[in-house]
């Protein structure tokens, strides 16, 4: 599976129910990880989209087991539709969802009306905005040391 296919599948799985804005916001975060020139994502992924997607413990949709239970919502069973390929192409071509910008490196669904102020919980990200059900986080100065 090439990187474009992986991204389209990941978008459907991670944000398919979030509409175009939600999927573009998630795609922007993924591509921000590709483009960031410091910290963990730069050091480990070296600007490679496939490495970003496959990095361990980053995306629930990349796991077949979560919490000891079979994860039936993963990229291997999630067949993308044309909209997912269009957004993948848009993101890979340099598209940036302005609501998230070119800085956010994380997103998460808190399954709660409120976003946590810090995420990940190691203090490397702070809450920036919310798009539909997902909260988006920008890096703190601590991220540079990861």
Secondary structure, 3 states (H helix, E strand, C coil): CCHHHHHHHHHHHHHHHHHHHHHHHHHHHHHHHHHCCCHHHHHHHCCCHHHHHHCCCCCHHHCCEECCEECCCCCCCCCCCHHHHHHHHHHHCCCCCCCCCCCCCEEEECCCCCCCCECCCCCCEEEEEEECCEEEEEECHHHHHC
